């Protein structure tokens, strides 16, 4: 017999299914990533399609059956609304990157409460009118890598142990090397980019308004974090949301 489940979730992705239904991937607080079908959700009288949108924070009720890849959604409602994400194209683009990265990074039915707190807190702070979208996105990517078990070592060269003043990404190991140990051209970080990453590593998300970034440093940090995640997470390359983010920020 199917088991009724109620849990909070972030909507990661939706797909149209038939003329009236939707399939959604959810990252749930208690059960990890789950795929559900919302039958009839696209019918105008249902009112579900407007709620079942990335990256909404919702409570879902669904019927779980072991061995079934797609569970049946029975009900959902908002937990938090993010009005600034809808009003700002830049914030909306950053939010879609956040959702797609998590979708690529986690496996089905693998609960990760800390990651759930990370994404909900990140979306909440991104929704602040004065938030710097690039800084919040960098913070999220850095801490996503940490929680997945491959946070970058920002203090010293992984090969010789010297303190890092500037660095390059080792394409063979995914770690950071000093310029002496990296003989080939690679993704590089100068001192200001490394300092920015170190600030993000030790700063609480509620204090990110004190951190500013832009220009060349911002581009270096973004390029490095994406390549770091590409190296360590299968399927993280070719993110569709990154293309949209770059269109609205360049």
Secondary structure, DSSP 8 states (H G I E B T S, - for coil): --EEEEEEEEEEEEEEETTTEEEEEEEETTTEEEEEEETTTTSTTT--TTTS-TT-EEEEEEEE-TT-SSEEEEEEEEEE--HHHHH-HHHHHHHHHHHHHHHHHS-BT---HHHHHHHHHHHHHHTSTT--HHHHHHHHHHHHHHHHT-----SB-TTT--B-SSEEE-TTTS-EE-TTT--S---EE-HHHHHHHHHHHHS-GGGGGG----HHHHHHHHHHHHHHHHHHSTT-SS-HHHHHHHHHH-
